[in-house]
Amino acid sequence: MRTALVIVDVQRGMSDCGLPLHHGGEVIAVIADLLRRARAAGIPIFHIQHDGGRGHFLEKGSVGWQHHSWVAPVDGETVIEKRHNSAFQSTDFDLRLRQAGIGHLIIAGVQTEACVDTTCRAAFALGFKVTLVTDGHTTFDSSVLPAEKIIAHHNHTLANRFAKLV
């Protein structure tokens, strides 16, 4: 079973939208280091890129839609464009993973309670082994919980359900 690194929605709009990502620079640096190590080891890499639609800060083609410079894809790395929280919904992500013989996904990215969580759950439901990088995902404070608690909750919940944490 081959392993792939999946980087979810680490786009300029997520870090430049005016809302502070919890330890955003530190988490993106962790993801950049994972990316560097995956490249060095020849591990397949999949970049997930969210299109928020017309007028959204992640609108396709906008500055916010672009990958964060620290984790931008290079030639040969797959980019999956999506319009939903799950990287699998209405995309060919599942097909590309299966064609590449991938059975294990190491997942990191932005936004913990939305696209990271949904992609982890969908991957597990489709039969993939999932590893969530505990210090490799982040989010914003919500009106209900601070980002730190959202992240801790998802690390705990996903680990107790199906995901291995590293």
Summary of the structure (lengths in Angstrom):
residues: 166
radius of gyration: 14.6
end to end distance: 18.5
largest distance: 41.5
contacts: 548
relative contact order: 0.21
helix: 37%
strand: 25%
